[in-house]
Amino acid sequence: MIQLKFRAINTIDDALDLLQMAIGIEFSTLPPYLYALYSIMPGTNAVAADRIRSVAMQEMVHICLACNISNALGKTPKLAAPTYPGPLPGGIGAGGTALIVHLLRFSKEAMAQAMAIEEPEDGPIDFPHEMLEAAAAPTFMTIGQFYHHLDKFLATQPAASWTAGRNQLDDRQFLPGAVFAVNGYADASRAIQDIVSEGEGNKTSPLDFAGEVAHYYRFAEIFNDQVLTKADNPQGFVWQGRLGVDWKAVYPAIPDPGGHDFSRDPPAARAAQDRCDEAYTRLVQELQRAVAGEGGRLGNAVRAMFDLRMAARHALTVPLAVPTQVSGPGFRYREGLNAESRP
């Protein structure tokens, strides 16, 4: 479970600082989810891949919504590329020990890590199946609790605190119906509820506000190789059947390629990583420009994500110096690469 050190919110600046941390957390979840997704061999694990892909796309929505809230409060958010392995911004794990996030190929270990990131604030609901137990620490708060804490403070702010139309992203270029402008508290509260519900579900159901399985439980379905199904029992759901996960249908991708020395690998492998780095750098640059007022750049950021997927697919077929190993993208931001170099 990811926990954040409790911080009181007394001023707008306090809220903006925590919002920036939240944006960093949302952004930092993308690479580990995408690394697991890309490492799945084409034509296999279709159901599992669809679940991971849907979560990754919703995390992009969460980034946009959190940035919209920050912009509506007058501060342009900053997107900082994370480093792996490493902790999430402001986050620690259960018991006060940092949860170090790794880039892992598709595996039970990767799904367990994703479940630890997405675990609901009250712990997973105890359906008729053994689940992880929640950790509790009174001086800390989970990501969900953080958002509720933020929402409570924002509800006290006057209308003058909000600037309608400032650098807002909408759904014209990305997932219609998912991204919307934040022009006041009502919009901000709706955005917060969407983010929390999609990630955790709620205290009595694994479903989000749209009636879909929340992120934690999507990863749990893959981890358990079972489908969460409605049932006539006190919890309303049961783990049932099989999802059809094949843990062997995966590229032999090394973990945490950001720390790998590619200078010792064949030129083709180095070139493949350069393509991955270029696409990822362009994604970060275009997304930053989009949240800073150039809303049309959001479409470019989405295209860069697809370019990254294609570059990753290629890299995963190119052997490293150890011919039985390959590498997915290192998710390395390279300042020298210019977003203007591509259309």
Disulfide bonds with the S-S distance in Angstrom:
none
